[in-house]
């Protein structure tokens, strides 16, 4: 669906995103300071319009701290995973971006869901989302913008908005990616693109349908065999090509999950971290081996074990996101809230 075909309310949200970018490029730094926002914060706040005011209320309230009012108390130390940023405007921008990510992961009968989100700097270009559909299915999205810092953060906010706006109209994950691509292809600068995955899990049938836009394969982990295999879906990265040709290149793939199976969505920062341990060209094999080992003792704490394994060698060169979905044998998993800076379970 192009922006011109969207309902009025959804079109207004997308235009709000565009207005934020316009504020950055046209209104200039002085106007943003007058409003109490940095240019980046203004862009992110506007782009977040389609994701709901309530979810951003706390973050937007904290943005007021960037105005040159009385000096606030010294902030608490930054959580691990975020670079220390002295500029309060960048801190405010980061808070708004963090508010765009889901604060709670869905509770799914018989499944365990966990996430590890770690930007390389104050503002990241990775994103993920978990949305329960009215029919009981669950959408998982994950992606990586070709760029870091403010530019990557703005594109991340645009794409996150388009995913949520187009979900009610999509017939499946491939159609969803095509609609998202139609919403912004041709509007980004040269060389700017987004790799992404969209997967719909039907927990009643234990079936996953996957579509990908130039993103690394999904890893399927079998703890009994201590083996990891790849589930690939063909497609071009978002933003590279407009029109029907993009949708025609997408090919969905599906699989049934057996008890104990785990699925690992990841961005290429995880591969680069694995390469730092094993050498250039060996990152994917190292990641697969580490992921297969991490789930042997069950899904609880698997991402924490994987994180310790991959980052035992030091720092990171890129934003990193890991999203794991595991089928249990039976029972219900209560909801968990994850500290997105380093995957710490805080329930």
C-alpha positions as CSV (number, residue, x, y, z in Angstrom):
1,X,0.0,0.0,0.0
2,X,1.4,3.4,-0.9
3,X,1.0,6.4,1.4
4,X,-1.7,7.9,-0.9
5,X,-3.8,4.7,-0.5
6,X,-3.7,4.7,3.3
7,X,-6.7,5.7,5.4
8,X,-6.6,9.4,6.5
9,X,-5.6,8.6,10.1
10,X,-2.7,6.4,9.1
11,X,-1.6,8.8,6.4
12,X,-1.5,11.6,9.0
13,X,0.9,9.5,11.1
14,X,3.3,8.9,8.2
15,X,3.1,12.6,7.4
16,X,4.0,13.3,11.0
17,X,7.1,11.3,10.5
18,X,8.0,13.3,7.4
19,X,7.3,16.5,9.3
20,X,10.0,15.5,11.8
21,X,12.5,15.1,9.0
22,X,11.4,18.4,7.5
23,X,11.9,20.0,10.9
24,X,15.4,18.8,10.9
25,X,16.3,19.9,7.4
26,X,14.3,23.1,7.0
27,X,13.4,24.6,10.3
28,X,17.0,24.3,11.6
29,X,18.7,24.0,14.9
30,X,17.4,27.3,16.3
31,X,13.7,26.3,16.1
32,X,14.3,22.9,17.6
33,X,16.1,24.5,20.6
34,X,13.1,26.9,21.0
35,X,10.9,23.8,21.2
36,X,13.2,22.2,23.8
37,X,14.2,19.4,21.3
38,X,17.4,18.6,19.4
39,X,16.9,18.1,15.7
40,X,17.3,14.3,16.1
41,X,14.8,14.2,19.0
42,X,12.3,16.2,17.0
43,X,12.6,13.7,14.1
44,X,12.2,10.7,16.4
45,X,9.3,12.2,18.3
46,X,7.4,12.9,15.1
47,X,8.2,9.5,13.6
48,X,6.8,7.9,16.7
49,X,3.4,9.4,16.1
50,X,2.0,6.3,14.5
51,X,3.1,4.1,17.5
52,X,0.8,5.7,20.1
53,X,1.0,8.6,22.4
54,X,0.7,6.6,25.6
55,X,3.8,4.5,25.0
56,X,5.9,7.6,24.5
57,X,4.4,9.8,27.3
58,X,7.2,9.0,29.8
59,X,10.0,9.5,27.3
60,X,8.6,12.8,25.9
61,X,8.2,14.1,29.5
62,X,11.9,13.4,30.1
63,X,12.8,15.2,26.9
64,X,11.9,18.5,28.6
65,X,15.2,18.0,30.6
66,X,17.1,19.1,27.5
67,X,15.8,22.7,27.7
68,X,18.2,25.2,29.3
69,X,16.2,25.3,32.6
70,X,17.7,24.7,36.1
71,X,20.4,22.1,36.1
72,X,19.0,18.7,36.8
73,X,20.8,16.2,39.2
74,X,23.5,14.2,37.7
75,X,22.0,11.2,35.9
76,X,22.5,7.6,37.1
77,X,25.3,5.6,35.4
78,X,24.3,4.4,31.9
79,X,23.3,0.7,31.7
80,X,25.8,-1.6,30.1
81,X,25.2,-1.6,26.3
82,X,24.8,2.1,25.9
83,X,27.7,4.4,25.2
84,X,28.2,7.2,27.8
85,X,26.7,10.3,26.2
86,X,27.4,13.7,27.7
87,X,25.0,15.6,25.5
88,X,21.6,15.7,27.1
89,X,19.9,16.2,23.8
90,X,21.3,12.9,22.5
91,X,20.1,11.3,25.8
92,X,16.6,12.5,25.1
93,X,16.7,11.3,21.6
94,X,17.8,7.9,22.8
95,X,15.0,7.7,25.3
96,X,12.5,8.4,22.5
97,X,14.0,5.8,20.3
98,X,13.9,3.2,23.1
99,X,10.2,4.0,23.7
100,X,9.6,2.9,20.1
101,X,10.6,-0.7,21.0
102,X,8.2,-3.0,22.8
103,X,8.6,-2.8,26.5
104,X,6.9,-6.2,27.1
105,X,7.2,-9.4,25.2
106,X,4.0,-11.3,24.5
107,X,3.0,-14.3,26.7
108,X,2.3,-17.2,24.4
109,X,0.9,-20.5,25.5
110,X,3.7,-23.1,25.4
111,X,6.4,-20.7,24.2
112,X,9.3,-18.7,25.6
113,X,10.2,-15.3,24.0
114,X,13.3,-13.3,24.9
115,X,15.3,-10.5,23.4
116,X,18.7,-8.9,23.6
117,X,19.0,-5.4,22.2
118,X,22.3,-3.6,22.3
119,X,23.1,-0.5,20.2
120,X,26.7,0.2,19.5
121,X,26.4,3.8,20.5
122,X,23.8,6.2,21.9
123,X,21.4,5.8,18.9
124,X,21.1,2.5,17.1
125,X,19.8,1.4,13.7
126,X,18.5,-2.0,14.7
127,X,14.8,-2.6,15.5
128,X,12.5,-5.4,16.6
129,X,8.8,-5.8,17.4
130,X,6.5,-8.5,18.7
131,X,2.8,-7.9,18.0
132,X,-0.1,-10.2,18.9
133,X,-2.7,-10.3,16.1
134,X,-6.5,-10.4,16.8
135,X,-6.7,-14.0,15.6
136,X,-4.1,-15.2,18.2
137,X,-1.1,-15.3,15.9
138,X,2.0,-13.3,16.7
139,X,4.1,-11.2,14.4
140,X,7.8,-10.9,14.9
141,X,9.8,-8.3,13.0
142,X,13.5,-7.6,13.2
143,X,15.7,-5.4,11.0
144,X,18.9,-3.5,10.5
145,X,19.3,0.0,8.9
146,X,22.4,0.6,6.8
147,X,23.9,3.2,9.1
148,X,24.3,4.2,12.7
149,X,23.7,7.3,14.7
150,X,21.0,9.9,14.1
151,X,20.4,9.0,10.4
152,X,20.0,5.3,11.2
153,X,17.7,6.1,14.2
154,X,15.4,8.2,12.0
155,X,15.1,5.5,9.4
156,X,14.5,2.9,12.1
157,X,11.6,5.0,13.5
158,X,10.1,5.3,10.0
159,X,10.2,1.6,9.3
160,X,8.9,0.7,12.7
161,X,5.9,2.9,12.1
162,X,5.2,1.5,8.7
163,X,5.3,-2.1,9.9
164,X,2.6,-1.4,12.6
165,X,0.4,0.7,10.2
166,X,0.4,-1.9,7.5
167,X,-0.1,-5.0,9.6
168,X,-3.9,-4.9,9.7
169,X,-4.0,-4.8,5.9
170,X,-1.3,-7.5,5.1
171,X,-2.2,-11.0,4.0
172,X,1.1,-12.5,5.2
173,X,4.7,-11.6,6.1
174,X,5.8,-11.2,2.4
175,X,2.8,-8.9,1.7
176,X,3.7,-6.9,4.9
177,X,7.3,-6.4,3.7
178,X,6.0,-5.3,0.3
179,X,3.7,-2.7,1.8
180,X,6.4,-1.3,4.1
181,X,8.7,-1.0,1.1
182,X,6.1,0.8,-0.9
183,X,5.7,3.3,1.9
184,X,9.3,4.7,1.7
185,X,11.2,3.2,-1.3
186,X,12.6,6.0,-3.3
187,X,12.4,8.5,-0.5
188,X,15.7,7.6,1.2
189,X,19.1,8.8,0.2
190,X,21.3,6.9,-2.2
191,X,22.8,3.8,-0.5
192,X,20.4,3.8,2.4
193,X,18.5,0.5,2.8
194,X,17.1,-1.7,5.5
195,X,17.4,-5.5,5.8
196,X,14.5,-7.1,7.7
197,X,12.6,-10.2,8.6
198,X,8.9,-10.6,9.2
199,X,7.6,-13.9,10.7
200,X,4.1,-14.9,11.8
201,X,3.8,-17.6,14.4
202,X,0.6,-19.6,14.7
203,X,0.9,-21.0,18.2
204,X,-2.2,-23.2,17.8
205,X,-0.7,-25.0,14.9
206,X,3.0,-24.5,16.0
207,X,3.7,-23.2,12.5
208,X,6.0,-20.3,11.5
209,X,5.8,-18.4,8.2
210,X,8.9,-16.3,7.3
211,X,9.6,-13.6,4.8
212,X,12.9,-11.7,4.5
213,X,14.2,-8.6,2.8
214,X,17.9,-9.2,2.3
215,X,18.3,-10.3,5.9
216,X,20.5,-13.1,7.3
217,X,18.8,-16.5,7.7
218,X,16.8,-17.4,10.7
219,X,18.5,-20.1,12.9
220,X,16.6,-23.2,13.9
221,X,18.1,-24.7,17.1
222,X,17.6,-28.3,18.2
223,X,18.8,-28.8,21.7
224,X,18.8,-32.6,21.6
225,X,21.0,-32.8,18.6
226,X,23.0,-29.7,19.6
227,X,22.5,-28.6,16.0
228,X,21.7,-25.3,14.3
229,X,20.3,-25.1,10.8
230,X,19.3,-22.1,8.7
231,X,15.8,-21.1,7.5
232,X,16.1,-18.7,4.6
233,X,13.6,-16.6,2.7
234,X,14.4,-14.9,-0.5
235,X,14.0,-11.1,-1.0
236,X,15.7,-7.8,-1.6
237,X,16.5,-5.2,1.1
238,X,13.8,-2.6,1.8
239,X,14.4,0.7,0.0
240,X,16.5,-0.6,-2.9
241,X,13.6,-1.1,-5.4
242,X,10.1,0.3,-5.7
243,X,7.1,-1.1,-7.4
244,X,5.8,-4.6,-8.0
245,X,9.3,-5.9,-8.7
246,X,10.1,-5.8,-5.0
247,X,7.1,-7.9,-4.0
248,X,7.6,-10.3,-6.9
249,X,11.1,-11.1,-5.6
250,X,9.8,-12.1,-2.1
251,X,9.4,-15.8,-1.4
252,X,7.9,-17.0,1.9
253,X,9.0,-20.2,3.7
254,X,7.3,-22.1,6.5
255,X,8.2,-24.7,9.1
256,X,6.5,-26.6,11.9
257,X,8.1,-26.3,15.4
258,X,8.6,-29.4,17.5
259,X,8.7,-29.3,21.3
260,X,12.1,-28.0,22.3
261,X,12.8,-26.1,19.0
262,X,14.1,-22.6,19.3
263,X,14.3,-19.9,16.6
264,X,17.0,-17.2,16.7
265,X,16.5,-13.9,14.8
266,X,19.6,-11.8,14.7
267,X,21.3,-8.8,13.1
268,X,24.7,-8.9,11.6
269,X,26.3,-7.3,14.7
270,X,26.1,-10.8,16.2
271,X,28.1,-12.2,13.3
272,X,30.7,-9.5,13.5
273,X,31.1,-10.2,17.2
274,X,31.6,-13.9,16.5
275,X,34.2,-13.0,13.8
276,X,36.1,-11.1,16.4
277,X,36.5,-14.4,18.3
278,X,37.2,-16.7,15.3
279,X,38.5,-14.6,12.5
280,X,37.1,-13.1,9.3
281,X,34.7,-15.3,7.4
282,X,34.0,-17.6,10.4
283,X,31.4,-15.6,12.2
284,X,28.3,-17.4,11.0
285,X,29.6,-20.8,11.9
286,X,30.7,-19.5,15.3
287,X,27.3,-18.0,15.9
288,X,25.5,-21.2,14.9
289,X,27.7,-23.3,17.2
290,X,27.3,-20.9,20.2
291,X,23.5,-20.7,19.7
292,X,23.1,-24.4,19.5
293,X,25.1,-24.8,22.7
294,X,23.1,-22.0,24.5
295,X,19.8,-23.8,24.2
296,X,21.0,-27.2,25.5
297,X,19.9,-26.4,29.0
298,X,16.6,-25.0,27.9
299,X,15.3,-21.6,26.7
300,X,15.4,-19.9,30.1
301,X,18.6,-17.9,30.2
302,X,19.7,-19.1,26.7
303,X,20.2,-15.6,25.4
304,X,22.3,-14.6,28.4
305,X,24.5,-17.7,27.8
306,X,24.8,-16.8,24.1
307,X,25.7,-13.2,25.0
308,X,28.4,-14.2,27.4
309,X,29.9,-16.6,24.8
310,X,29.9,-14.1,21.9
311,X,31.1,-11.1,23.8
312,X,33.7,-12.8,25.9
313,X,36.3,-11.2,23.6
314,X,35.5,-7.6,24.2
315,X,33.5,-4.8,22.6
316,X,31.2,-4.5,19.6
317,X,31.6,-3.0,16.1
318,X,27.9,-2.8,15.3
319,X,24.4,-2.7,16.8
320,X,23.3,-6.1,17.8
321,X,19.8,-7.6,18.3
322,X,19.0,-11.2,19.2
323,X,15.4,-12.4,19.4
324,X,14.7,-16.0,20.5
325,X,11.4,-17.8,20.2
326,X,11.3,-21.3,21.8
327,X,8.5,-23.9,21.9
328,X,8.1,-25.6,25.3
329,X,6.6,-29.0,25.8
330,X,3.5,-27.7,27.6
331,X,2.3,-25.0,29.9
332,X,2.1,-21.3,29.9
333,X,4.9,-18.8,30.2
334,X,4.2,-15.7,32.2
335,X,5.1,-12.4,30.6
336,X,8.7,-11.2,31.0
337,X,10.0,-7.7,30.8
338,X,13.5,-7.4,29.4
339,X,16.1,-4.7,30.0
340,X,16.8,-3.9,26.4
341,X,20.3,-2.7,27.1
342,X,21.7,-6.1,27.7
343,X,18.9,-8.7,28.0
344,X,18.7,-8.8,31.7
345,X,15.4,-10.3,32.9
346,X,13.8,-7.9,35.4
347,X,10.7,-9.7,36.6
